[in-house]
Amino acid sequence: MLPPPEIFKCLSDETRLRATLLIAREGELCVCELMCALNDSQPKISRHLAQLRSCGLLLDRRQGQWVYYRLNPELPDWAHAVLQVTLQANVHWLEASTARLAAMSERPINNAACC
């Protein structure tokens, strides 16, 4: 179980927080979707995702050539609640990122429901 200081330390970077909130909003996202949404390079996004995964906030799964990230379902209930409240209270802050994601052409097809 992650203690509060670890969770907040992991989320203290703007890129990691935006990525986490987008993943919380969408359920699962791959690196290319986050690159588009955050308008950032693959190495930077991958580095931040690795940090989020190593601190236990995210889990990943491979599907073909794509690696999808999702919130760790074993996070404490309070952490999920904090993320949901933060997401709901900051829709405007994420607006540009969600618009870029919505406009992304050739998004990978997430077949989580069938795997």
Secondary structure, DSSP 8 states (H G I E B T S, - for coil): ---HHHHHHHT-SHHHHHHHHHHHHHS-EEHHHHHHHHT--HHHHHHHHHHHHHTTSEEEEEETTEEEEEE-TTS-HHHHHHHHHHHHHTHHHHHHHHHHHHH-TT-----GGG-
